[in-house]
Amino acid sequence: MAPYNADLHTLLFDLPPLADWVSLPLGIALFVIAVLWSGRVRQPHLANSLCLGILLPVINLTLILVGLHSLGSELNLAWMDLVQQWPI
């Protein structure tokens, strides 16, 4: 294994806090849930398109972002092994 370069690691792989990653998708999901929960949407096609077109992709995006953030340290170390082999 190549020697660990702390300066390169801090420059390239600082992860933002998890709240910065998921605040917008969760805000959109909560808004759509509130609209559907209020019962103001009477058309079934609109309710289905809101659920399937907006809500499910946003929840999937949030789950992917949480997974990437939680695995960030392991992914960073694997990426550093690849980066250090490139000529600089």
PEBELJO-V80632 format. One record per residue. N is the residue number from 1. PSI is psi in whole degrees, -180 to 180 (none if undefined). Layout:
BEGIN
n = (N;N)
psi = (PSI;PSI)
END
This chain:
BEGIN
n = (1;2;3;4;5;6;7;8;9;10;11;12;13;14;15;16;17;18;19;20;21;22;23;24;25;26;27;28;29;30;31;32;33;34;35;36;37;38;39;40;41;42;43;44;45;46;47;48;49;50;51;52;53;54;55;56;57;58;59;60;61;62;63;64;65;66;67;68;69;70;71;72;73;74;75;76;77;78;79;80;81;82;83;84;85;86;87;88)
psi = (140;157;149;126;101;-35;-44;-38;-44;-30;-39;-28;32;120;136;164;153;-34;-32;-30;-39;1;-44;-49;-39;-33;-42;-42;-43;-36;-46;-40;-41;-40;-43;-36;-32;-23;11;-21;108;-21;125;-32;-38;-40;-41;-41;-34;-44;-52;-30;-29;-51;-49;-43;-35;-41;-40;-41;-41;-43;-39;-43;-39;-40;-43;-38;-40;-28;8;-40;-41;-40;-36;-42;-39;-40;-37;-35;-36;-41;-38;-17;-16;140;134;none)
END
